[in-house]
Amino acid sequence: MLDRCNRLRHRQDFTRVYQRGSRYQSSHLILRAYRQPDQPTRIGVSVSQKVSKRAVVRNRIKRWLRSACRSLLSELQPGWDLVIGVRAQPVSQESPALECDYQQFLQELKQLLAEAKLLHGH
């Protein structure tokens, strides 16, 4: 679980990131980032019912993504609101997000954060 100060929790915060933030995408994930100076980095995870109708599956994916974010939190620059979403249909003929494992989500998340220049050293 992410610390309370690092969680994006309110609907208006998610809406602000969706409306004003930059968008980056990989084959299974979508990252939206919005700059919020003078605040710690806050992260929210969104998994639609389009990914899976089963709550158990959606919650497992959310736990994996939160765990990946927790492991990368020390490398992230402060002052950003991030929303990580899971694509219902992959971009190419790759397997859907349901067939991904934790390592694949972690690798794609690192790639997206590096592309958005949110990791220290990138």
C-alpha positions, 0 to 999 in steps of 0.5 A: 500500500502506498503511504497516504500522502502518496495516494491520489484519492479524490475524484476532482484530483483524478479529473484534473489529471485527466483534463490537464495532464500529459498522456503517455502510453505503452501496449498495456498501460496509460500514464497521465501526469500533471505537475503539482509543485510543492507537493509530494508525488501522488499516484492513482490507479484506474482499471476499468470493467472493460479490462475484466468484469471480475473484480478479483482480476481488476483488484489483482492488477491494481495491487500489482501496479501499486506495488510497482509504484511503491518500488519506484517511488524513491526514483520519482521526481516530487511534485507530480500527480500520476494516474495509471490506467490499464488498456482494455485492448492492447495496441498490437496483436499482443496478449491482453493485460489479463495475461500480463504478470507483475514483472511485465507491468513493472517494466512497462511502468518504468518505460513510461516514467522514463519517457515522461522524464519523471525518473531521476537521471532521465 
